[in-house]
């Protein structure tokens, strides 16, 4: 006897193919609230500022109407630079979050900070966020800019037009590493490895500064002007469907936190991969409606992780990625001097669970965070995974 009709399966297959078009539910109790976060990514002589903001009244629209934004760069109480940000027509919306990126020249003044202000003209409210513009110790004299996608330069899709900006003309060596990093290990620190074999140089490509070029192969790249040093800019060339996965292979592999390796291999080896993936969600949810809600919730979390946590690893494979995907958005986030603390209130008793991430820069990225793992997370982690497996994660 069939658990679901062919028409039901067809409907869910179609939904799975277009899940990324769905919008998240309103996150705010008050419609006038503004949620805003900033990230600074060092791209050599340039710094990319990523502004992420959400406004409840705009949850169902792709344009931030009646919104203005501006920024100031300050050092020791002095304003070094201030500008309006042309966000209308230049934002990207993923789930319920608007993203706006802009580039600034690397700031060398001591103790420099950036303050961004988002103004909702319709509600007559505003919010300001500030972040340090610290300069890496091993900064280089050129910067990476994605000309095809001004909204993002921290990862690159195949064929996009790139340029290494510099005050002078010189060769830049792009060292390409043939490596696929493993997904993050569970938070209780079992014997799963998130590392894998050491990095192996695949090839070296030479480009010139201030001259556009493109890359066609998915890989980790390290741009240097002097290959005898460890100074450079790391970036990834990602798949065409990044950060919103649409290819079945990517959809299946990113399920590793709630599915077994055997199940994922079964999806990928099936004659009809989409149908196999579809059946997993149907059986997990027990109905088409719940299955659709599970698909929407899971892949919105994957997309958010890819957008916000990508460094030398894909966002969904990072330590912050696994926690965000399994547990969702934290109830509280505290930025620590050298890391972050995420707080969740879980279950009917609102049990407080805290995850701590230590910032551990490496030659590829200054924004790599590692989770402090502990056996005490075993119970809450398995309970969260079990909720996914039973289709209960979307229940209030």
NUZAMI-722631 format. One record per residue: y, x, z of N, C-alpha, C in turn; residue in three letters. Coordinates in pm, whole numbers, plus 50000, padded with zeros to 5 digits. Atoms other than C-alpha are relative to their C-alpha. Example, Ala and Ser with C-alpha at 12.3 -4.5 7.8 and 13.67 -1.06 7.14 Angstrom:
498815008950000495505123050780501205009050000ALA
498814991849994498945136750714501094992350073SER
//
This chain:
498805008550000500005000050000501245008850000UNK
498774992250009503445013349909500914996650117UNK
499035002149892505845018450197501324994849946UNK
498755004250063508825013949961499734996649855UNK
500155003950139509164997249625500605010649909UNK
499454990550096509925017049310501504998449987UNK
498555002350012513355000749293500745005950118UNK
499374993949883514115011949648500075015149986UNK
500024985450018513075047649568501015004349896UNK
499024996850105515155047449251501414999450055UNK
498665001349942518175035549447500325011950089UNK
499734988649911517785063249703500125013049923UNK
499874988050084517245089749437501395001049943UNK
498645000150054520515079549279501005003350108UNK
499084996949889522195080949617499975014850033UNK
500114985849968520845115749684500775008549901UNK
499314992250103522305127949357501504999650015UNK
498545001349992525785115549442500494999450144UNK
499635001349860525815118649822501345006450030UNK
498784992649969528735142649807501264991949974UNK
498835008450025531025114749689500344991450120UNK
499775008549885530685096950022501045006250092UNK
499034995149904533425099650283499504997650139UNK
500445001349862532905104550653500734988550068UNK
499365010549925533685077650905501205005750075UNK
498814996249926536985078251090499625006950131UNK
500344992349881536815104751363500944997250116UNK
498965001149901539845093151558500064986050060UNK
499815012949934540395066151814501374994249967UNK
498655004250032544105064951734500345003849856UNK
499754997250141545175062151368501105010249975UNK
498894990850021548225084151421499675014650034UNK
500364986549964546335114651541499855009049878UNK
500214989950103546305146551332499125010850059UNK
500864988849963543455171351360500315011449904UNK
499654988750085544345206151231499385012850055UNK
500534987049964542625240051233500415010249894UNK
499614989250091543565273551079498945011050002UNK
500794987850009541535303050957500765010149916UNK
499404989150078542815336550833498875009049954UNK
501024991250055540595356650601500705011649931UNK
499394988150057541555392250518499345003649869UNK
500474996650136541205399450146500715012449953UNK
499344987550036542485434850142501494999450029UNK
498555000249982546225436250087500544985750007UNK
499635014149990546255398050085499284993850119UNK
500655008049897545475373350360499984985549954UNK
500145014050039544115338950277500084991250124UNK
499855009449890545265311150508499364986849958UNK
500655012750028543015280850515500444989950106UNK
499555010849913544525249150660499044988249981UNK
500885011750004542035221550744500604989250088UNK
499415010649919543435188350857499404986449965UNK
500505013650016542335152350905500994990250061UNK
499135010749951544385120750946499254987049976UNK
500855011850008542615087951018500414990449889UNK
499555009950099544775066450789499695004649857UNK
500274994750133543865089150496498505002249975UNK
501444997550011540075087950545499424994849869UNK
500555006050123539575066950230500775003849875UNK
499254995850118541955085149995499835015049978UNK
500174985850033541715118449816501305007849999UNK
498714993249999545435126249833500704997750135UNK
499305001449871547435132950154501414994449981UNK
498715006250027550225108250082500905000250124UNK
498994999849894553425110350289499735011150103UNK
500284988649913552365144050430500815012149951UNK
499314987550031554495175450443499425011150088UNK
500494988649923553575210250561500925011949980UNK
499174988050007555385242550634499405010750089UNK
500514989449914554675276450782501115009950034UNK
499134989249957556445304150971499145012050036UNK
500614987649953555445340351023500965006150102UNK
499154995149892556755353751352499475013150056UNK
500374987549932556765387551526501015002550111UNK
499154997749883558125392851876501194990450006UNK
498975010249992560065360251860500904999049879UNK
499165000050119561635368051522499254993849883UNK
500615006350118560955346651212500115009749882UNK
500034990850113559875369950930500024992649867UNK
500115007650125559185342950671499754985550036UNK
500295014249982559235305050649500084993149864UNK
500085006850130558285282350359499404986250016UNK
500675012950015557385246850267498725002349920UNK
501274998850072553815242550144499834988149905UNK
500155010950098553285222449822498594994350001UNK
501385004249986550165204649939499604988549907UNK
500345011550085550385173149722499505005249865UNK
500604995850125548095178049424499295013250007UNK
500604986749988546815211049561498975000850112UNK
500985000049893544345200349827498614997049945UNK
501395003550029540575197449822499494992050120UNK
500535008049890538875170350025498495000850002UNK
501444999649978535375175450163499704991550122UNK
500265009949895533995146650370501344993850039UNK
498735006049957537005135350577501115010450015UNK
499074989149973538775169150584500715004449873UNK
499204994150108541615180750358500105015050024UNK
499874985449993541725217950278501135004449908UNK
498944994050080544765236750160500035015050031UNK
499994985549984544685274450104501235006049935UNK
498934992550064547505298350034499875014750039UNK
500084985549979547835336050009501355005450044UNK
498804992849962550355358350182499715015049991UNK
500164985649993550945395550163499615003950142UNK
500434995849868549275413650449501205003750087UNK
498894997649908551615413950747499685012250087UNK
500254987649925551955448150913500795000850130UNK
499234999949876554445439651187499094997550120UNK
500865001649882552985441551541500054985850055UNK
500115013049932551775410051716500504988349914UNK
499545010750089552515388351410499094987750015UNK
500745012549996551495351951424500484990849887UNK
499685010050101551415323851169499974986350067UNK
499975013749949552455288551267500114990449882UNK
500005010450104551615259251038500274986650066UNK
499675013249949553105224851095499654989449895UNK
500345011450085551635192850945500804988050048UNK
499125011249965554025163250935499534987449927UNK
500375013050058552885127150882501264991449999UNK
498765007550011556005109950751499804985150024UNK
500265014349985554385075650755499894996050147UNK
500185003149858553555077551126501045006850088UNK
498964992949926556475099951227499415008450114UNK
500614990849903554195124751404499745013249931UNK
500294986950056553505161651357499165007950098UNK
500784991149917551205188651487500195014249948UNK
499864985950037551605226651488498835007950056UNK
501064991049957548905253151506500445014349970UNK
499664985950019549335290651547498745008550004UNK
501144990950005546995319651474500515014149980UNK
499604986050012547185357351500499755005249859UNK
500164993550130547685377551181499635014750021UNK
500404986349971545855408051305499585007149872UNK
500314991850117545405436251055498745008150028UNK
501214992149976541935451851019500325015050000UNK
499764985749989541705488551108499805007449869UNK
500334993250125540285497450768500464991849880UNK
499455008050108542555477150543500115008249873UNK
499904993250130542625485450172501314996049934UNK
498695002050064545565486349933499954990349883UNK
500095010050106544335459349694499494987150061UNK
500405013049948543625422449735499254991749898UNK
500805008650088541125397449592500654986449987UNK
499445013250026542515366049428499154992849898UNK
500775008550090540525337949267500994991749918UNK
499025007150083542685326048975499504986549953UNK
500565012850044540305298048874500024989650110UNK
500065009249887540205282949221500965004850108UNK
499014995549902543445289249413499724994950141UNK
500305005449868542055268049697499025008750077UNK
500974991949930539525294849778499835013749936UNK
500304986650047539035332349749498935006750084UNK
500994993849911536455338250023498604999549942UNK
501234999550078533585329449790500354996249856UNK
499695001050143533385328249411498824993649929UNK
501065005650082531425307449162499875008149872UNK
500194992450124529925323148849501014996049894UNK
499085002450111532435326848566501444997850039UNK
498615002049960535585321348774500815012849977UNK
499124988750031538545343448687500555006150128UNK
499584992749882539225369748951500975011049962UNK
499114988650023541855396548989500145007750130UNK
499724991449886542275426049221501475004049994UNK
498574997650003545985426249294500345013150071UNK
499604987349942547625459849359501365004049945UNK
498704995150045550985476949334499865010449890UNK
500224989850104549425502749102498704997149926UNK
501195001850082546815504148829498955010350041UNK
501074990849959543495518848943498654993149987UNK
501335006050009539745513748911499504995550137UNK
500645005149880537875492949167498504998949972UNK
501455000050016534135496749217499404988150075UNK
500665011749941532175464749277498535003450019UNK
501394996949968528935473449453499264986750022UNK
500755012749992526435445249403498685002350073UNK
501214999049920523655439949656499054988749965UNK
501035009850032520445422449559499344995950131UNK
500535003849870519705403549878500254985250026UNK
499855013849956519095368550004499744999550150UNK
500145000349855519725364650375499204988050044UNK
500785010949943517395343550584500924990650079UNK
499225009249916518675312350762500045004950144UNK
499844996149860519835316051122498774996250081UNK
501095003049908517215317451397500444989350099UNK
499655010249901517055289051652500745006050120UNK
499154994649894519385292251952499245005350122UNK
500744995249883516585298952203499475014149980UNK
500334986050021515925332852041498525002749990UNK
501434997450015512315330251932499795011449901UNK
500314988350082510595354651697500434998749855UNK
499465000950136512335342051382501075010449981UNK
498974989950030514465368651217501024994249905UNK
498945004550090517825361051060500475011449911UNK
499584988250077518025395450904499215001249872UNK
500804997950118515265405050667500095014549957UNK
499974986150047514885436850460501415005049983UNK
498684994050012517765461050437500634997449864UNK
499285002250124520425457650172499655010849898UNK
500294990650109519615473449837501054998449891UNK
498995000550105522255482749583499334996849868UNK
500545004350130521525464649258500715007349886UNK
499224993650106524325479149046501425001850047UNK
498584997849972527935490649044500794996749874UNK
499155004250111530575474548821501405005350024UNK
498644994849987533975490148754500984990449934UNK
498925008450055537045467848708501325006950030UNK
498684994449977540735475948695500874990150077UNK
499085008849928543375462448930500934993149902UNK
499035008150076545715435548795499484995749863UNK
500635004250125543255428048513498924989650031UNK
500985010549969541285395148519498585004049959UNK
501424997750031537475396848525499214988450062UNK
500875010349942534555373948610498635006050027UNK
501344995649964531085377548758499034988649977UNK
500945010550035528005358648650498774999150087UNK
501234999549923525325368348900500264997050147UNK
499885003149858524915352949245499535012150081UNK
500334988349919524965381449495501125002650099UNK
498994995049909526865398849771500665012249935UNK
499254989150063529615421949640500895006950103UNK
499104992349914531635449449807500945008049911UNK
499014993850088534845460049633500645011950072UNK
499474987849941536015495949697500795008149898UNK
499354990250087538455520949557499455013950024UNK
500634987249970536565549649722498634997250059UNK
501365003349957532785546149747499435009950101UNK
500464990649897532505575849985500384995250140UNK
499585005749871534045554350262499294986650022UNK
500545013449973533075521350425501114989749992UNK
498875009250013536435505350343499864991749873UNK
500095008550118536445475550110500134985350036UNK
499945014549983536375437850063498644994349962UNK
501265006550029533135418350087500214985649959UNK
499955014150041532635385149908498704996349932UNK
501235005050062529825363549772500324992749871UNK
500045009050116529245349049428498894990050030UNK
500905010549955527595315749508499564991349882UNK
500505008750106525825288549310501104990749949UNK
499025008950063527675264849079500314987750085UNK
499815012449923527205235649320500485002750143UNK
499524996549867528605253749624501454995450018UNK
500745001949875529705241749880499244986850010UNK
500685013149997528495206049796498725001049917UNK
501254998050073524865211249705499594987449925UNK
500545010650084523475190249421498645003849942UNK
501284995450052520615211749292498924997850105UNK
501085003349907517295201349445499585012350080UNK
500414987949929516415237349533500925002850119UNK
499064997749891519575241249741499944989150106UNK
500135011249905519235206649897498775001950088UNK
501264998449925515655214449999500065012050095UNK
500004987949916516175249850129500934998650120UNK
499085001649888519115239450346499484990350105UNK
500625008849902516775215150527499125007550099UNK
500914991949920514985244050701500144997550150UNK
499805002049857516485234651039499334987450053UNK
500675012349953514755200751049498674997649929UNK
501265001450073511845205150806499225013250010UNK
500834988049993508935229650802500005007249866UNK
500144992450125508395257050545499004993249907UNK
501015006850081505315238050428500604987949930UNK
499375011850060507355206550369500965004149888UNK
499034995550101510085225350181499285005449877UNK
500784995150114507535243449964499374988449924UNK
500565011850066505995209549895501044993049913UNK
498935005950082509345195849773500155007749869UNK
499674991550114509855225349541498845001849903UNK
501164998650089506305226449402499554986749940UNK
500395013250050506085189049334500384998349853UNK
499685002750141506015176448976501364993349989UNK
498695006649994509005154349064500655004050132UNK
499414994649879511075174049313500894989950072UNK
499105009849939513655146849369499224989150071UNK
500815010549938510985120949441499385005050130UNK
500604994349879509315144149693501045000850112UNK
498934999249901512625150349869500394986050048UNK
499685013949970513385113349853499014994050100UNK
501035005649911510095104450021500145005250142UNK
499804994549866510855127750312501034991850076UNK
498945007449933514085109550391499624985450022UNK
500465013949984512535075250332499054998750118UNK
500965000549891509675082650570500655003250133UNK
499284996649877512045097950824500824988350049UNK
499125011049962514455068650819499304986950023UNK
500725012649986511935040550781500564988649919UNK
499405010050088514295021050557500985007049909UNK
499084994050096516515027750259501385002050064UNK
498684999149939519665020750461500135011850094UNK
499944988849905518865045450739499825013149926UNK
500194987750077517625071150487501315004449934UNK
498714996650062520965069450304500965005950103UNK
499094995249895522855074050631499605014150045UNK
500474986749961520685104250723500385010449895UNK
499644990950109521235120350382501485003250006UNK
498554998349996524965114950406500415009150115UNK
499624992349881525225129150759499545014549989UNK
500544986350004522985159350702500765008749902UNK
499394991550102524555171550380501515001050016UNK
498604997949965528095165350501500125011850096UNK
499994988749907527275189650780499735013249928UNK
500274988050080525825214650532501255004249922UNK
498804997350078528925211750314501105005850087UNK
498984995149908531255216350610499715014550040UNK
500384986349961529325247450717500255009849887UNK
499764991250114529485262250368501495002749981UNK
498564998750021533205255750345500655008550108UNK
499284994049887534135268750690499405012850054UNK
500644988749934531605295250788499505010949906UNK
500494990050094530805314550470500725013350020UNK
499444986650001531315352050499499135008449906UNK
500944993050089528775377050367498714991949984UNK
501115009450011526185349650428500534986349961UNK
499635013750026526225314050299500244993050134UNK
499615006349874527815291650562498864993050072UNK
501085007449935524705270550625498985009350063UNK
500954990449944522725302150706500535007250123UNK
499394992849889525115314550975499644993650134UNK
500285005449867524785309951350500844987650029UNK
499205012149981527685285651357499494988749911UNK
500555010050091526085267951061498834992450059UNK
501175006849944522785260551234500394990550113UNK
499595008549888524505246851545500764987849949UNK
499245011350053526925225351344499084990049929UNK
500885008950076524165211551119499094992050093UNK
500955006849912521735203151400500714990950100UNK
499355007549892524215191251666501274992649956UNK
498805006550046527245180751460501275006850050UNK
498724994549956530905186251535500045000950152UNK
499914999049854531435199751888501064990950058UNK
499015008349932533265177952137501235008150040UNK
498904991149964535375207852242499775013649937UNK
500064986450052536165241552084501065008250070UNK
499064990949936537745270252274499975013349927UNK
499914986950063538965301252094500185010650108UNK
500004989549901538175331252311500585012849940UNK
499434987550053539655366552282499145006549892UNK
500864993850100536605378052085498874990649959UNK
501035009350041534795346551987500424985650016UNK
499775014349985534445309052024498984994250096UNK
500905007649914532895284752269499994985549953UNK
500165013950042531535251252150499344992250112UNK
500525008449893530915223352400499564986649942UNK
500525013150038528735192652340499674992150126UNK
500455009149895528105162452561498904991549939UNK
501165005450070524595151552468499314989050078UNK
500815010649941522585120152530500804989750075UNK
499365010949928523315089152730500685004950128UNK
499424994649876524035110153039501125010049972UNK
498914991150039526535131252842499825013950061UNK
500304986749945524855163952945500845010549927UNK
499144989650056527215193152892499155011949955UNK
500704988450056525785220252663501045008849931UNK
499014990750053527815251052575499335010949917UNK
500454989050085527215275252288501155010049987UNK
498984989650010529055308452280499705009049880UNK
500104991550118529695328451963500905012150019UNK
499224987749990530805364551973500375004849859UNK
499554994950130532875377551686499555014349983UNK
500544986650025531135407951536500355004249857UNK
499624995550135533035422251238499045010649947UNK
500784989550065531145443550988500765004249875UNK
499264994850116532065461650667500284989249897UNK
499825010650099531745429550465500984989350044UNK
499215011349952533595405050686500515002650141UNK
499454999549865535885403750987499784987150075UNK
500155013249940534825368051060498534996050011UNK
501415002949975531125370751135499824997450150UNK
500205003949861530115353051456498504999350029UNK
501405000549958526815357351641499854991750127UNK
500275008849888525405331651880499315007650113UNK
500724994949883524435341752232498794991150020UNK
501235008049993520795330252232499395000750139UNK
500585000849866518965319152544498864989950000UNK
501125009749988515645302052633500454986450052UNK
499575012849944517685275152809500354989749893UNK
499665009450108518545259952469498754993449938UNK
501225004750065514895253152383499874984850005UNK
500215014349984514735217852522501034991949919UNK
498975007950070518075205152383499885001849848UNK
500144997750144517395221152043498864991549943UNK
501135007850050513965205352002500264985050009UNK
499655014249990515305171952122500894995949883UNK
499115003250112518045173251856499234999549868UNK
500814999950123515555182451581499114987749996UNK
500865011949995513235154551697500794987449964UNK
499175011450038516115129851665500164999349849UNK
499944999950146516535140751305498684995149941UNK
501315003250057512795137751243499644985250019UNK
500255014349975512755102351389501064991049939UNK
498945008050059515875091351206500964994350102UNK
499185005449892517715086351536501335007150015UNK
498814991849981520485111951491501274992249974UNK
498805007750034522885085951350500264988650095UNK
499805010949904522445061551639501085003850099UNK
498954996949903525325058651887499415004950131UNK
//
